[in-house]
Amino acid sequence: MTETPSYQHDTRKSRDAYEQARHIIPGGVQGNIKFYQPYPLSFATANGPWLHDIDGNAYVDYLLSFGALILGHGHPVVRTAVQDVWNIYGTSSFGVPYPLEQTMAAVIQRLYESVKQVRFTNSGLEATLLAIRIGMAYTGRPSIAKFSGHYHGGHEQVLVSTKATVSDGREPQKVAESLRLPDYFIDHTEILPFNDIEGCSHILRKNKDKIGVVILEPFQNGYIPAEREFILQLRELTTELGMVLVFDEVKTGFRIRLGGAQEFYGVLPDLTALGKVLGGGFPIGAVGGKKEILELMAPGHSDNPQEVVFHSGTFNGNPISLLAGLRTIEHLQEAGNFESLLNTTKQLRDGIESLAKAYQLPVQTVGEGAIFNVVFTDSSLPVQPRNMVKQELSQQHRQLRGQLDFLLMRHGVFSKPYNRFSVSLSHDDAAIQVTLDAFEKSFAALKKM
Ligand SMILES: Cc1ncc(COP(=O)(O)O)c(C=O)c1O
């Protein structure tokens, strides 16, 4: 346990709320990754970069609903968008076509060069599920390959080795990440080593007649970058082997760059999964990509269900998620706004690193754009992407990060223990100053431990 001695004292109401909630809600949370020991905080309100828990403590928020709230909580642009939905459309859901779907698809198409057509879903999970379904239908092969340590949402096909696993020679272990995950999914999911093109080549070539889809987070967990050479070679390799390459940009979309990690690398996947920021704080996902692949879903082509890939969803493309998302993207595109977000992130990262230096702690920040993580480095390893993958396994990192996260909470900064940091446009100078003060106090305390 890494919590500070004062955690249970300062957050008694959260503890009571958890004790009650867990009788009616499994683990007291709406998702397993939302839990942390000894109990998760329970929140009352939020505004801009701030969160307020039910005990009355205030925190600068770097979780931002797992990165979704790129403008911060309750931004006027998003509030107005939601009001406008009633004024313009008079409904929260048509359930059938209306023009905003095309407008939003065209915005994605302009920002993401690889995207020629788009379908909307209600979550990132559904987006990766759909990308895999159409990729497999396109290639007619029965298996996928995903990377060790990469998360694509909670569906069976990708609930394998979502935590970094030790490589056995070149082949990372297959680990089921859910109780009694059917063997079918383990058997049809190959696990690849990130930033190791020779390892990937070996596994993909060995299974070339089986694997139809290769899916990855271009930045593992949103912050560990693929080496440029690696991602270029992976693109070439998958093209050569006739596999559909899917970039899961649910975290990285609109955060690494407005055009995602693919804009940063200049590499075009066959399919892209988007989510989070795209909905402006409301549920969303999207799959975009090559026309010949997405067209497999176009129902007008055939009356025979076995000739069309099925996809549907009652709330797909609903006006609240689309207009909130559209206005969010437009706001990010206004002169200077995205640059300002990048500058704030840089200012924060530089501040954390110089405090770490002053306190002689082996801490670095790693990431790109408006996401990063605070990593305790094994001082024998230079901080390079290849080593960062191993860093995920470092006991020292986990223990110190856990301690740091509870100290930060005590001093008014929340990222959820062990989570990466996402920054929003509402993180102003005051919020950054509170954050850096909290880091200073936390580093001072860590140094004494
Ligand atoms: C890379 C990635 N893919 C997919 C998902 C699933 O998205 P959602 O939680 O909206 O279902 C997530 C969520 O964190 C994610 O980070």
The ligand as an SDF file (V2000), in Angstrom:
LIG
                    3D

 16 16  0  0  0  0  0  0  0  0999 V2000
   -5.9720    3.2010  -26.8550 C   0  0  0  0  0  0  0  0  0  0  0  0
   -7.3630    2.9370  -26.3720 C   0  0  0  0  0  0  0  0  0  0  0  0
   -8.1930    2.2120  -27.1370 N   0  0  0  0  0  0  0  0  0  0  0  0
   -9.4580    1.9640  -26.7680 C   0  0  0  0  0  0  0  0  0  0  0  0
   -9.9420    2.4360  -25.5670 C   0  0  0  0  0  0  0  0  0  0  0  0
  -11.3530    2.1440  -25.1670 C   0  0  0  0  0  0  0  0  0  0  0  0
  -12.0980    3.3370  -25.2070 O   0  0  0  0  0  0  0  0  0  0  0  0
  -13.4320    3.4640  -24.3370 P   0  0  0  0  0  0  0  0  0  0  0  0
  -13.0000    3.4980  -22.9120 O   0  0  0  0  0  0  0  0  0  0  0  0
  -14.0650    4.7340  -24.8130 O   0  0  0  0  0  0  0  0  0  0  0  0
  -14.2560    2.2770  -24.6530 O   0  0  0  0  0  0  0  0  0  0  0  0
   -9.1140    3.1880  -24.7350 C   0  0  0  0  0  0  0  0  0  0  0  0
   -9.5990    3.6960  -23.4450 C   0  0  0  0  0  0  0  0  0  0  0  0
   -8.8660    4.1370  -22.6030 O   0  0  0  0  0  0  0  0  0  0  0  0
   -7.8000    3.4410  -25.1480 C   0  0  0  0  0  0  0  0  0  0  0  0
   -6.9620    4.1580  -24.3960 O   0  0  0  0  0  0  0  0  0  0  0  0
  1  2  1  0
  2  3  1  0
  2 15  2  0
  3  4  2  0
  4  5  1  0
  5  6  1  0
  5 12  2  0
  6  7  1  0
  7  8  1  0
  8  9  2  0
  8 10  1  0
  8 11  1  0
 12 13  1  0
 12 15  1  0
 13 14  2  0
 15 16  1  0
M  END
$$$$
